[in-house]
Amino acid sequence: MTFYEAAIQVLRSAGCPLTTREITTRAIETGLITPRGKTPDATMSAALYLRLRNDAVLVKLQEPGEWRAKQGSVRWTLRELKSLSS
């Protein structure tokens, strides 16, 4: 299973927005992924950001900062879950 596929499965089962670290931790704990590198959070983040622009399923939530999102404010969810909470 890829990091992206694991993230989608984790987000569906969570039912609420999660940080990249939370997604990675849950994916590892449930055995969806077995990271071989030292920075699985960075790998998960890269997988999510690469798919964000062309993916109709994935949504990034963030609090705007001066130039970028405020540190620690980025959460990931699924479009289907976002529409349920709105």
C-alpha positions in Angstrom: 0.0 0.0 0.0 1.3 3.5 -0.8 1.5 6.3 1.7 -1.3 8.1 -0.1 -3.6 5.0 -0.1 -2.9 4.6 3.6 -3.7 8.2 4.3 -7.0 8.0 2.5 -7.9 4.9 4.5 -6.9 6.5 7.8 -8.8 9.7 7.1 -12.0 7.7 6.2 -11.8 5.7 9.4 -11.0 8.7 11.5 -13.9 10.8 10.3 -12.3 14.1 11.2 -9.3 16.2 10.0 -5.9 15.0 11.1 -2.3 16.3 10.9 0.3 14.6 8.8 1.9 13.2 11.9 -1.4 11.8 13.2 -2.1 10.2 9.8 1.4 8.7 9.7 1.2 7.4 13.3 -2.1 5.7 12.7 -1.1 4.2 9.4 2.0 2.7 11.1 0.1 1.5 14.2 -2.5 -0.3 12.0 0.1 -1.8 9.8 -1.0 -0.1 6.6 2.6 1.1 5.9 6.0 0.0 7.0 8.4 2.9 6.5 11.9 2.1 5.6 13.3 5.6 6.0 14.0 7.8 9.0 11.4 10.4 8.3 8.0 8.8 7.6 6.2 12.0 8.4 8.0 13.8 5.6 7.3 11.0 3.2 3.6 11.2 4.1 3.6 15.0 3.8 5.2 14.8 0.3 2.7 12.1 -0.8 -0.3 14.3 0.3 1.0 17.6 -1.2 1.8 15.9 -4.5 -1.7 14.6 -4.8 -3.5 17.7 -3.5 -3.7 19.7 -6.7 -5.0 16.9 -8.9 -7.1 15.0 -6.4 -10.8 15.6 -6.0 -10.9 13.6 -2.8 -8.2 15.2 -0.6 -8.7 18.6 1.2 -6.1 20.6 3.1 -7.4 22.8 5.9 -5.2 25.5 7.3 -5.1 28.8 9.3 -3.6 31.5 7.2 -0.4 33.1 8.5 1.6 36.1 7.2 3.1 34.2 4.3 2.1 30.6 4.6 -0.2 28.6 6.8 0.4 29.0 10.6 2.8 26.4 11.8 1.0 23.4 13.1 -2.4 24.4 11.6 -2.5 22.2 8.6 -5.0 19.4 8.8 -6.0 16.9 6.1 -9.5 15.6 5.4 -11.6 14.1 2.7 -14.0 16.2 0.6 -16.8 13.8 1.5 -16.2 14.4 5.2 -15.8 18.1 4.9 -19.2 18.4 3.2 -20.9 16.4 6.0 -19.5 18.8 8.7 -20.6 22.0 6.8 
